[in-house]
Amino acid sequence: MDSFFRIEGNRLIREYDGEKTWIEPWGENSLRFRCTKESEMPENRDWALLEQASCKVDIKLNGKQATITNGKITCCINEHGVVKYINEKNQILFSERWQDRNVKGNPSALLILWNGSASRTIFKSKRLRIRAGAAEFSG
């Protein structure tokens, strides 16, 4: 494979090992992130999202990483699919850092950094729980 990344219109696409990731603008200063292991991305499924006007984005491919910028937000994604969101002041808003789950004290292979502070993902009986500061999201 020559590259993990390609550009289709205003969409950044990463494909590797049967996984497809799409990052695209969704209104002013925002990005939509979609990922699937299905054979095709459900393209016409916006679920609860409202229709947005088209935005001009800046997409850069650089070998083993790519970036997409829409206004004041940039998403960087590397060859492994690890993402980082940065604002216009080059401050990290959200990032992932992969770690070894076999190391004592690392219950997960993924450490999520939310605005610079660490939060861990916790996997319990088919449920994902993400804790970010005072906010807690469960699914």
DRENBAVEX-140799 format. One record per residue (C-alpha): residue number from 0; residue in three letters; x, y, z. Coordinates in pm, 1 decimal. Each point is the difference from the previous one (the first is absolute). Layout:
! DRENBAVEX-140799
REC    n  res        px        py        pz
REC  NUM  ALA         X         Y         Z
...
! end
This chain:
! DRENBAVEX-140799
REC    n  res        px        py        pz
REC    0  MET       0.0       0.0       0.0
REC    1  ASP     146.7     333.4    -105.6
REC    2  SER    -191.7     203.4     256.3
REC    3  PHE    -248.5     -49.3     280.8
REC    4  PHE    -170.1     325.7     -97.9
REC    5  ARG    -184.4     152.9    -290.5
REC    6  ILE    -217.6     303.0     -69.1
REC    7  GLU    -349.5     -17.6    -149.0
REC    8  GLY    -151.0     345.3     -45.9
REC    9  ASN      18.1     167.5     341.8
REC   10  ARG      36.4    -331.5     186.6
REC   11  LEU     317.6    -152.2     144.5
REC   12  ILE     -10.0    -379.9     -17.9
REC   13  ARG     224.8    -250.1     174.8
REC   14  GLU     -22.8    -366.8     -92.4
REC   15  TYR     194.1    -282.4     159.0
REC   16  ASP     -66.4    -364.7      83.7
REC   17  GLY    -366.7      17.5     -97.6
REC   18  GLU     -66.6     312.3     207.1
REC   19  LYS    -122.2     319.2    -164.1
REC   20  THR      20.5     339.4     170.7
REC   21  TRP    -158.7     313.6    -143.5
REC   22  ILE      66.8     346.5     138.5
REC   23  GLU    -190.8     281.7    -164.2
REC   24  PRO    -130.7     350.6      74.5
REC   25  TRP    -340.0      22.1     164.5
REC   26  GLY     -84.0     367.4      19.0
REC   27  GLU     222.4     288.7      98.8
REC   28  ASN     304.7     -87.7     218.2
REC   29  SER    -104.8    -361.7      45.5
REC   30  LEU      92.0    -344.5    -128.2
REC   31  ARG    -194.5    -323.6     -25.7
REC   32  PHE     188.7    -322.4      74.0
REC   33  ARG    -135.3    -333.5    -121.9
REC   34  CYS     162.9    -341.0      12.2
REC   35  THR    -119.1    -344.5    -105.6
REC   36  LYS     116.2    -354.0     -63.1
REC   37  GLU    -298.0     -56.6    -231.0
REC   38  SER      73.3     -47.3    -369.9
REC   39  GLU    -150.0     342.4     -76.4
REC   40  MET     -45.7     315.7     205.3
REC   41  PRO    -373.9      75.5      38.4
REC   42  GLU      29.7     319.4    -203.8
REC   43  ASN    -361.0     120.9       1.2
REC   44  ARG     -53.2     -53.1     373.9
REC   45  ASP      21.2     322.5     198.0
REC   46  TRP    -203.3    -139.7     289.1
REC   47  ALA     -74.0     294.0     234.6
REC   48  LEU     232.3     248.9    -169.4
REC   49  LEU    -145.2     304.0    -172.0
REC   50  GLU      94.4      82.8    -357.1
REC   51  GLN     296.1     239.3     -16.5
REC   52  ALA     120.6     244.9    -261.6
REC   53  SER     309.7    -102.3    -192.3
REC   54  CYS     328.1     129.3     142.2
REC   55  LYS     342.2      49.2    -151.4
REC   56  VAL     261.5    -211.9     175.5
REC   57  ASP     377.0     -36.9     -17.0
REC   58  ILE     115.4    -363.0     -19.5
REC   59  LYS     366.4     -97.5       9.4
REC   60  LEU     140.9    -348.0     -54.3
REC   61  ASN     349.7     -58.6     131.0
REC   62  GLY      98.7    -364.5     -35.2
REC   63  LYS     -96.9    -163.8     330.3
REC   64  GLN    -230.0     276.2     121.5
REC   65  ALA    -264.4     238.4    -130.0
REC   66  THR    -180.1     311.9     118.5
REC   67  ILE    -331.8     162.3     -80.1
REC   68  THR     -75.0     357.5     104.9
REC   69  ASN    -343.0     161.6      -0.1
REC   70  GLY      17.1     357.0     126.1
REC   71  LYS     129.0      -3.8     357.8
REC   72  ILE      27.4    -378.2      46.5
REC   73  THR     254.2    -247.5    -135.6
REC   74  CYS      -2.9    -377.7      26.8
REC   75  CYS     329.0    -187.7     -34.6
REC   76  ILE     -11.0    -375.4     -60.6
REC   77  ASN     295.9    -232.9     -29.2
REC   78  GLU      55.1    -330.9    -176.5
REC   79  HIS    -137.3    -191.5     302.4
REC   80  GLY    -324.5     200.6       5.3
REC   81  VAL      91.9     194.6     313.7
REC   82  VAL    -163.2     344.6      -8.9
REC   83  LYS      75.1     337.5     154.6
REC   84  TYR    -216.1     312.8     -20.8
REC   85  ILE     168.0     341.1      14.6
REC   86  ASN    -148.6     351.4      12.8
REC   87  GLU     118.5     307.6    -190.5
REC   88  LYS     243.9      84.5     282.1
REC   89  ASN     168.4    -339.7     -49.5
REC   90  GLN    -136.3    -120.8     336.6
REC   91  ILE     -94.4    -366.9      26.2
REC   92  LEU    -372.7     -35.3      63.0
REC   93  PHE     -15.7    -379.6      -6.3
REC   94  SER     256.4    -269.9     -73.0
REC   95  GLU      52.2    -371.4      25.1
REC   96  ARG     315.0    -175.5     112.4
REC   97  TRP      40.7    -374.0     -45.4
REC   98  GLN     162.2    -189.9     284.7
REC   99  ASP      71.1    -362.6      88.3
REC  100  ARG    -292.5    -156.5     187.8
REC  101  ASN     234.9    -273.9     125.3
REC  102  VAL     180.1     252.5     222.1
REC  103  LYS    -130.5      -0.3     357.7
REC  104  GLY    -225.1     300.8      61.6
REC  105  ASN    -107.5      32.7    -363.7
REC  106  PRO    -351.7    -149.5     -12.3
REC  107  SER     -42.0     106.5    -361.1
REC  108  ALA     216.6      34.8    -306.0
REC  109  LEU    -134.7     352.2     -53.2
REC  110  LEU      59.6     308.1     212.0
REC  111  ILE    -212.9     296.9     -96.6
REC  112  LEU     129.2     348.8      69.6
REC  113  TRP    -279.1     255.2      22.2
REC  114  ASN     128.5     356.8      -5.7
REC  115  GLY     330.3    -117.3     148.2
REC  116  SER    -131.4    -213.4     289.0
REC  117  ALA      -5.4    -378.1     -10.5
REC  118  SER    -316.2    -205.6      -0.4
REC  119  ARG     -10.9    -374.4     -49.6
REC  120  THR    -239.8    -212.7    -194.2
REC  121  ILE    -139.7    -281.8     210.5
REC  122  PHE    -142.7    -309.7    -164.3
REC  123  LYS    -261.5    -182.5     208.1
REC  124  SER    -246.3    -259.4    -125.3
REC  125  LYS     -30.6     129.5    -356.0
REC  126  ARG     -33.8     363.7     112.3
REC  127  LEU     234.8     285.7     -67.8
REC  128  ARG      30.8     271.6     260.2
REC  129  ILE     195.9     316.8     -70.0
REC  130  ARG      69.3     239.8     281.9
REC  131  ALA     122.0     349.5     -82.4
REC  132  GLY      52.4     231.2     296.3
REC  133  ALA    -331.7      52.2     176.9
REC  134  ALA    -203.9    -125.6    -294.3
REC  135  GLU     -69.8    -367.9     -36.5
REC  136  PHE    -136.4    -169.2    -309.3
REC  137  SER    -127.5    -357.3       5.3
REC  138  GLY    -129.7    -210.2    -282.9
! end
